[in-house]
Amino acid sequence: MSEQPEKRVGDLMIPLRNYKVISQECTIEEAVKVLHHSFYKRGKGGQGHRSVIVCDDYGNPVGLVTFRSILQALEPFFARANRLSVPIFWEGLFSERCRAEAKKSVLEIMHPINVITLDANDTLIKAAHAMIKHKLGTLPVKKNNRIVGMIRVNELFEQIYDQMTDAEHLENAFIS
């Protein structure tokens, strides 16, 4: 029985062309609309992507807007500064923060895309480490110094499942 080589980041990545793209000139409200449409494809449940790509005027990817970046934008300044667990005045704050942030630029909340990237030839354990270390569920993948796709925790988990269930199946086959 020959051992197959481990898959690489490039084997699991989702090509960039499969992602929704927005301009860096967009507002957070516009990004939320595109992200919502991307995640809730054709009326189905949440089966799409949890991020959209932000591109510059030349079509080059410069950032990501994710569910997390939108939530972070809503966090009130006083809660970040003081790390208050339960301020007395939470009531009505969610709606107020949504209205306040809606017209701001996506540039204010996006995760810059070139800060943390993986190479298509990187190992999956390196991808898992980067996701854990940087608390990100999606990372850009480069090939020949160009961003060509995204690797998500979803694909890594699927690979974990494949590895563990194959190993369990093989182990059970030897026990029987």
C-alpha positions, 0 to 999 in steps of 0.5 A, spaced: 500 500 500 503 506 497 502 512 502 499 518 498 503 525 499 499 530 503 495 535 500 497 542 500 494 549 501 493 549 493 489 543 493 484 545 498 483 553 496 477 556 493 479 560 487 479 567 487 474 567 481 469 564 486 468 570 491 464 576 490 468 582 489 467 589 492 471 596 490 475 599 496 470 605 495 464 601 497 461 603 504 460 598 510 452 597 508 454 595 501 459 590 503 454 587 508 449 587 502 454 583 498 456 579 503 449 577 505 448 575 498 454 571 497 453 567 504 445 566 503 445 563 495 439 563 492 435 563 498 438 557 501 441 557 508 448 559 509 452 555 504 456 561 501 462 565 503 463 568 509 468 574 506 468 578 500 474 581 497 476 588 497 479 590 490 483 597 489 481 601 482 486 596 478 482 590 480 488 587 485 485 584 492 487 589 497 483 586 503 477 582 506 471 584 509 468 578 513 463 577 518 468 578 524 470 585 521 463 587 521 462 585 528 468 588 530 466 595 527 460 595 531 463 594 538 463 600 541 469 604 543 468 604 550 467 597 550 474 596 547 477 601 551 475 599 558 474 591 556 467 592 560 463 586 560 456 588 561 455 596 561 449 598 563 447 602 557 447 596 552 439 597 550 438 600 543 446 600 542 446 595 536 441 598 532 445 605 533 452 602 532 449 599 525 446 606 523 453 609 525 457 604 521 453 603 515 456 609 511 463 608 513 468 606 508 470 598 508 477 601 508 476 602 515 474 595 517 477 590 512 483 585 514 489 587 509 490 581 504 497 581 504 499 581 511 497 574 512 498 570 506 499 562 505 503 559 499 499 554 494 505 549 496 504 550 504 502 545 508 495 544 511 498 544 518 501 551 517 495 553 514 491 551 521 497 554 525 496 561 521 488 561 522 489 559 530 495 564 531 491 570 527 484 568 529 482 568 522 477 562 518 479 565 511 486 566 509 489 568 502 493 564 498 499 566 493 502 563 487 508 566 483 507 572 488 499 573 486 493 572 490 490 566 487 485 563 492 482 563 499 483 557 504 478 556 509 477 553 515 471 549 512 476 545 507 481 544 513 475 541 517 473 537 511 480 534 510 481 533 518 474 528 517 477 525 511 484 523 514 480 521 521 475 517 518 480 513 513 485 512 519 479 509 523 476 505 517 483 502 516 484 501 523 477 497 524 479 493 518 486 490 521 482 489 528 476 485 524 
